[in-house]
Amino acid sequence: MEIKERKSPFTVCNVGAWSMTVVSSVGIIMANRQLMSPQGFAFAFATTLSSFHYSLTALVCLVSNAVGYSPSTHVIPLWELILFSVVANASIIAMNFSLILNSPGFFQISRLSMVPVVCVMEWILHGKQFSRGAKMAVVMVVVGVGISTVTDVKVNAKGFLCACVAVLCTSLHQILIGSLQKKYSIGSFELLTKTTPMQALSLLFLCPFIDFYLTGKFLSNYKFSSGAFIFLLLSCSIAVFCKVSLYLCIGRFSASSFQVLGHMKTICVMTLAWLLFDSKLSLKNFLGMALAAMGMIAYTWAVEAEKDATNSKSHRNTKDKISGEVMKPLTSI
């Protein structure tokens, strides 16, 4: 009974972290759809929008730190913060180039490839092992989401290169979020406070020129309406929760778990688009989403089974060690 009571708050926190991730991610997709689509407010400056997201997140973190809500008590070397920012910014920029240069189908395939890439990188960098059940579940999720989302696939050299950079940098960025938290025993919000200001400043400087290269226009050419400004502010506000939940989930779980279970967002977006925007869903879409959902459930079971096995082994070793220490005085009598 005591163990269950101890696990309960932890489980509630886990559910809360995942709920925040799903709700905020779906919310920001819906807000950005209205802000950026030609049928909405046609705000075409995607990279600059990312810089606004990081700027507001950095502001919230710094204000929180200044008022003492999230005091900064750990020190991370400057070179690691710079490396982190370079990888994170390269991820954002390459992802936007990939979106522009590739067909929607190939862009979705590149995003799906992050699941196995993160798993392989965690195995290489941290020696993380995956059970057979977890591997099969990952395959189910990737195939299911692929069936339900991938349509036309066209590949070109520039787009392929940008997609590769985006996948590698995004995967490494997410792994770094988890490894820095463990290495320096730092909380997710404190790490966010230390990393976002540098990212925000560098993105604010770079992004206007990147968007000009992609669209041929500067932000100053865009005519803001009150509606566009409201949705821009809404997008930035939701982005704060997206960043917080990203760091929180990866810190509590792992980058691979975040990638696998994070595709619940894809299913939610497709379902909401079907319900709210009359988007068409075929039998293939439904079957793909069902397979992906089963894969996520199977992955959760596999990970929990691994944890239970590890805990049981650790408990047995501890028990044997204690028994050995108790027996030593008896044998010496």
Phi and psi in degrees as a GROMACS rama.xvg file:
@    title "Ramachandran Plot"
@    xaxis  label "Phi"
@    yaxis  label "Psi"
@TYPE xy
-64.653  -37.9184  GLU-2
-65.5594  -41.7979  ILE-3
-62.4801  -40.2975  LYS-4
-66.2355  -33.095  GLU-5
-74.4929  -32.22  ARG-6
-77.6962  -28.3565  LYS-7
-57.2642  -51.3389  SER-8
-61.4165  -37.2053  PRO-9
-63.3056  -41.8803  PHE-10
-64.6842  -41.5682  THR-11
-61.3866  -41.8277  VAL-12
-63.4045  -40.1903  CYS-13
-62.1871  -46.5086  ASN-14
-62.4776  -41.3333  VAL-15
-62.779  -41.2831  GLY-16
-63.5518  -45.9019  ALA-17
-67.125  -37.7963  TRP-18
-63.1698  -42.5058  SER-19
-62.1241  -40.1178  MET-20
-62.0377  -49.8473  THR-21
-65.5801  -49.0523  VAL-22
-64.1051  -45.6362  VAL-23
-68.3301  -38.0224  SER-24
-66.7166  -44.2344  SER-25
-64.4164  -41.3257  VAL-26
-61.7554  -43.2696  GLY-27
-71.2892  -32.0316  ILE-28
-64.8121  -43.3687  ILE-29
-65.3119  -42.5917  MET-30
-65.4871  -44.0851  ALA-31
-66.9187  -32.8903  ASN-32
-61.5337  -44.1262  ARG-33
-69.9499  -37.818  GLN-34
-71.4801  -40.543  LEU-35
-101.968  -20.2784  MET-36
-71.7518  150.37  SER-37
-59.6096  -29.5498  PRO-38
-75.9211  -16.9743  GLN-39
-96.9788  -116.453  GLY-40
-108.228  5.28292  PHE-41
51.2657  41.969  ALA-42
-83.3551  103.322  PHE-43
-94.3756  6.85299  ALA-44
-97.1547  74.8528  PHE-45
-66.1133  -41.6516  ALA-46
-70.2915  -38.8357  THR-47
-63.6981  -37.6628  THR-48
-59.875  -39.5361  LEU-49
-62.0118  -38.9823  SER-50
-65.4918  -35.985  SER-51
-65.2117  -39.9127  PHE-52
-58.2514  -49.1453  HIS-53
-68.3628  -33.3159  TYR-54
-64.9515  -46.5596  SER-55
-67.101  -38.3041  LEU-56
-61.7673  -44.0888  THR-57
-62.3493  -40.8263  ALA-58
-62.5983  -45.6099  LEU-59
-61.1755  -43.2055  VAL-60
-64.8619  -43.7122  CYS-61
-67.4995  -39.8016  LEU-62
-64.977  -42.7053  VAL-63
-60.931  -39.5975  SER-64
-68.3942  -39.4151  ASN-65
-66.3144  -36.045  ALA-66
-86.7104  0.175434  VAL-67
86.9023  7.43161  GLY-68
-71.5075  -37.4402  TYR-69
-132.287  75.9567  SER-70
-63.2015  143.858  PRO-71
-93.1461  111.249  SER-72
-116.919  -4.36528  THR-73
-114.04  153.513  HIS-74
-116.609  126.361  VAL-75
-112.838  130.039  ILE-76
-54.4776  144.236  PRO-77
-58.8233  -38.9407  LEU-78
-64.093  -32.3037  TRP-79
-72.2541  -36.0573  GLU-80
-66.3209  -39.737  LEU-81
-65.3766  -45.5366  ILE-82
-59.306  -44.5295  LEU-83
-59.383  -45.7459  PHE-84
-65.9507  -40.0924  SER-85
-62.3942  -46.0585  VAL-86
-64.1262  -44.794  VAL-87
-64.7904  -43.9413  ALA-88
-68.3052  -38.4587  ASN-89
-62.0823  -36.277  ALA-90
-61.3517  -47.4551  SER-91
-64.4402  -48.3589  ILE-92
-65.9039  -46.4638  ILE-93
-64.7193  -35.8375  ALA-94
-64.8272  -40.1852  MET-95
-68.948  -38.7121  ASN-96
-63.6926  -41.7272  PHE-97
-61.9198  -40.2582  SER-98
-63.1423  -39.1207  LEU-99
-74.8848  -42.2144  ILE-100
-85.3021  -22.1081  LEU-101
-105.735  160.344  ASN-102
-71.0472  156.384  SER-103
-55.3343  -36.6501  PRO-104
-65.1633  -46.0468  GLY-105
-70.0457  -35.0785  PHE-106
-60.8792  -41.3328  PHE-107
-67.2392  -37.8541  GLN-108
-62.0983  -41.7438  ILE-109
-63.1259  -38.1077  SER-110
-66.9429  -39.5021  ARG-111
-65.6084  -32.6343  LEU-112
-66.5762  -15.8191  SER-113
-64.4195  -27.9375  MET-114
-61.7754  -57.952  VAL-115
-67.0688  -32.3335  PRO-116
-63.4539  -44.139  VAL-117
-61.566  -42.8316  VAL-118
-60.9233  -44.9068  CYS-119
-65.8502  -42.1429  VAL-120
-66.4558  -37.7616  MET-121
-65.2818  -35.7352  GLU-122
-66.7469  -42.6823  TRP-123
-70.2229  -47.6621  ILE-124
-80.2756  -36.1399  LEU-125
-122.09  1.83544  HIS-126
66.7998  25.5225  GLY-127
-71.3681  133.878  LYS-128
-104.883  142.863  GLN-129
-118.378  133.582  PHE-130
-70.7922  166.062  SER-131
-61.444  -38.8012  ARG-132
-62.8678  -40.7988  GLY-133
-65.6534  -40.6999  ALA-134
-63.4362  -43.8226  LYS-135
-63.7574  -38.1367  MET-136
-65.519  -39.7743  ALA-137
-60.2841  -44.18  VAL-138
-60.9991  -42.6117  VAL-139
-60.4983  -43.8139  MET-140
-64.6688  -48.0369  VAL-141
-62.1214  -46.1793  VAL-142
-65.1593  -43.67  VAL-143
-62.1634  -48.0925  GLY-144
-66.2302  -36.8947  VAL-145
-62.1748  -44.1599  GLY-146
-60.7353  -40.3113  ILE-147
-84.2283  -16.555  SER-148
-121.573  -29.6146  THR-149
-81.2719  127.079  VAL-150
-121.64  -97.9859  THR-151
-79.8156  136.279  ASP-152
-127.021  112.18  VAL-153
-126.91  134.237  LYS-154
-120.652  137.758  VAL-155
-134.183  162.383  ASN-156
-61.3114  -48.1389  ALA-157
-63.7649  -44.8675  LYS-158
-63.5034  -39.9228  GLY-159
-63.6465  -42.5857  PHE-160
-63.2454  -45.2359  LEU-161
-63.3466  -38.6488  CYS-162
-64.3066  -41.1979  ALA-163
-62.4651  -45.3034  CYS-164
-62.6867  -42.9492  VAL-165
-62.094  -44.9915  ALA-166
-64.4595  -47.1106  VAL-167
-65.3218  -44.7939  LEU-168
-69.2483  -41.0513  CYS-169
-64.4528  -42.1875  THR-170
-63.3762  -46.1467  SER-171
-65.0477  -39.1861  LEU-172
-58.8  -46.5875  HIS-173
-67.7849  -36.1671  GLN-174
-66.7219  -39.3676  ILE-175
-63.2088  -35.7886  LEU-176
-57.4556  -45.5166  ILE-177
-72.4229  -42.4916  GLY-178
-68.9467  -36.6182  SER-179
-66.8345  -37.9218  LEU-180
-63.2983  -40.2158  GLN-181
-74.9844  -41.2708  LYS-182
-61.9013  -41.96  LYS-183
-107.444  9.56316  TYR-184
48.6823  48.7286  SER-185
-110.057  143.592  ILE-186
-73.042  160.49  GLY-187
-62.7097  -42.9211  SER-188
-70.9525  -35.3877  PHE-189
-67.3761  -39.6219  GLU-190
-64.0613  -40.6281  LEU-191
-60.3856  -40.5183  LEU-192
-63.7127  -34.8771  THR-193
-79.9987  -28.2795  LYS-194
-97.1408  -33.0671  THR-195
-69.65  -35.1923  THR-196
-59.3765  -43.1266  PRO-197
-65.6639  -40.4319  MET-198
-64.3713  -44.037  GLN-199
-61.7101  -46.3108  ALA-200
-63.5237  -45.0835  LEU-201
-67.875  -38.6827  SER-202
-68.9545  -39.0472  LEU-203
-60.7629  -32.4643  LEU-204
-77.8258  -41.9839  PHE-205
-83.9536  -38.1437  LEU-206
-63.336  -38.4232  CYS-207
-57.2796  -37.7294  PRO-208
-73.5705  -36.2563  PHE-209
-66.0335  -43.791  ILE-210
-66.6406  -33.1343  ASP-211
-64.8465  -39.6222  PHE-212
-64.2816  -37.7727  TYR-213
-80.2417  -35.5506  LEU-214
-114.169  -17.0383  THR-215
77.952  12.3922  GLY-216
-134.894  150.041  LYS-217
-95.0101  160.465  PHE-218
-59.983  -30.7364  LEU-219
-64.4776  -19.1292  SER-220
-79.3008  -13.975  ASN-221
-83.1739  133.829  TYR-222
-95.3905  109.284  LYS-223
-76.3158  132.648  PHE-224
-105.887  169.358  SER-225
-63.1049  -37.5007  SER-226
-65.0231  -43.1414  GLY-227
-63.1807  -40.8342  ALA-228
-65.3857  -40.1183  PHE-229
-63.5418  -45.1615  ILE-230
-71.303  -30.1868  PHE-231
-64.5166  -45.4392  LEU-232
-64.9297  -38.9271  LEU-233
-63.9022  -44.2615  LEU-234
-60.7091  -44.368  SER-235
-66.5017  -37.7606  CYS-236
-66.6275  -44.1256  SER-237
-66.4091  -32.8456  ILE-238
-60.2723  -32.4957  ALA-239
-59.2598  -45.5706  VAL-240
-67.1867  -34.514  PHE-241
-61.6785  -46.2962  CYS-242
-65.7651  -45.3508  LYS-243
-60.5502  -45.8998  VAL-244
-68.7456  -32.9691  SER-245
-60.4305  -52.0955  LEU-246
-65.2648  -37.7546  TYR-247
-66.2855  -47.485  LEU-248
-67.1488  -44.7306  CYS-249
-66.1061  -37.5076  ILE-250
-64.8478  -37.6556  GLY-251
-81.8822  -28.6317  ARG-252
-118.918  -105.94  PHE-253
-165.219  166.925  SER-254
-64.6655  -37.1076  ALA-255
-67.252  -42.3016  SER-256
-64.0022  -38.5048  SER-257
-63.0735  -40.6603  PHE-258
-66.7174  -46.2945  GLN-259
-66.431  -55.6777  VAL-260
-74.5738  -19.7393  LEU-261
-65.1027  -18.8363  GLY-262
-73.1488  -3.71243  HIS-263
-59.5517  -30.3501  MET-264
-62.1222  -41.0382  LYS-265
-60.6754  -44.3315  THR-266
-63.4794  -42.7363  ILE-267
-63.6678  -42.5523  CYS-268
-63.24  -45.0392  VAL-269
-63.5782  -39.67  MET-270
-66.6674  -44.3931  THR-271
-66.3615  -38.1337  LEU-272
-62.7012  -36.1635  ALA-273
-69.159  -40.402  TRP-274
-77.7687  -39.5203  LEU-275
-99.5641  -31.7162  LEU-276
-116.393  15.2925  PHE-277
56.7041  30.0768  ASP-278
-70.4394  139.627  SER-279
-84.3145  134.883  LYS-280
-121.897  122.702  LEU-281
-88.9876  175.105  SER-282
-60.3726  -35.9467  LEU-283
-61.2832  -42.1582  LYS-284
-61.0925  -47.0203  ASN-285
-63.0326  -42.9191  PHE-286
-64.2646  -41.0195  LEU-287
-62.6921  -44.0657  GLY-288
-65.0095  -38.5805  MET-289
-64.324  -42.7106  ALA-290
-63.594  -42.6262  LEU-291
-62.9954  -42.7221  ALA-292
-62.9278  -41.975  ALA-293
-64.3595  -36.9852  MET-294
-63.199  -40.0704  GLY-295
-64.8449  -41.2358  MET-296
-64.5722  -43.6563  ILE-297
-63.8545  -38.7014  ALA-298
-64.2786  -43.2898  TYR-299
-60.2329  -44.7096  THR-300
-62.0209  -43.7645  TRP-301
-63.503  -43.2063  ALA-302
-65.663  -42.6002  VAL-303
-64.5308  -37.8568  GLU-304
-64.1982  -40.2755  ALA-305
-61.9673  -43.5737  GLU-306
-62.4735  -44.6163  LYS-307
-62.5145  -41.1168  ASP-308
-65.0059  -41.7928  ALA-309
-64.9492  -43.3602  THR-310
-64.6453  -39.5935  ASN-311
-64.6821  -41.9063  SER-312
-64.4693  -43.2444  LYS-313
-63.6106  -41.0887  SER-314
-64.264  -40.6853  HIS-315
-64.237  -43.5907  ARG-316
-62.6978  -42.047  ASN-317
-63.4761  -42.4885  THR-318
-63.465  -42.5095  LYS-319
-64.5491  -38.6223  ASP-320
-64.7802  -43.725  LYS-321
-64.6156  -41.9063  ILE-322
-62.0585  -40.1763  SER-323
-63.9383  -40.6257  GLY-324
-68.2047  -33.5634  GLU-325
-70.6927  -36.4423  VAL-326
-74.28  -24.9252  MET-327
-56.8358  -49.9623  LYS-328
-62.3373  -33.0569  PRO-329
-67.8427  -40.2247  LEU-330
-72.7335  -22.905  THR-331
-83.8001  -9.50743  SER-332
